[in-house]
Amino acid sequence: MTKTKTRRYYHERIFYLLTLCIAFFIPVYDKLLPWLVSLLVLNWLVEGRYVKTIPRLLREKRRLRVISFALIYLLYLVGMLYSSNLDYGWFDLEVKAPLLDCLLPQVPLCCSILP
């Protein structure tokens, strides 16, 4: 195996294991899900293939909708800078976190499937 194939293999394995953990912990311990999703996205970013796959993601409308819907949560985070009631703001973000649990695993999945 070459270095890039070995690296890609490990990232695919990490992606697979994290996806299995997410599927297992959804009914068991939902407090762990945001951390697992964060690790999944971090693995995708560290993998480095996102530079090649983002233009491909933006070409397909279904995947573009998933990304744009997930960016709404990012806007909520930015809105926390202007919030005067931080306690309610963090509570509101915690309530909206299940949106990320459903959507963000699909973004790396879309990228991993792409050649």
Rosetta blueprint (number, residue, H / E / L):
1 M L
2 T L
3 K H
4 T H
5 K H
6 T H
7 R H
8 R H
9 Y H
10 Y H
11 H H
12 E H
13 R H
14 I H
15 F H
16 Y H
17 L H
18 L H
19 T H
20 L H
21 C H
22 I H
23 A H
24 F H
25 F H
26 I H
27 P H
28 V H
29 Y L
30 D H
31 K H
32 L H
33 L H
34 P H
35 W H
36 L H
37 V H
38 S H
39 L H
40 L H
41 V H
42 L H
43 N H
44 W H
45 L H
46 V H
47 E H
48 G L
49 R L
50 Y H
51 V H
52 K H
53 T H
54 I H
55 P H
56 R H
57 L H
58 L H
59 R H
60 E L
61 K H
62 R H
63 R H
64 L H
65 R H
66 V H
67 I H
68 S H
69 F H
70 A H
71 L H
72 I H
73 Y H
74 L H
75 L H
76 Y H
77 L H
78 V H
79 G H
80 M H
81 L H
82 Y H
83 S L
84 S L
85 N L
86 L H
87 D H
88 Y H
89 G H
90 W H
91 F H
92 D H
93 L H
94 E H
95 V H
96 K H
97 A H
98 P H
99 L H
100 L H
101 D H
102 C H
103 L H
104 L L
105 P L
106 Q H
107 V H
108 P H
109 L H
110 C H
111 C H
112 S H
113 I H
114 L L
115 P L
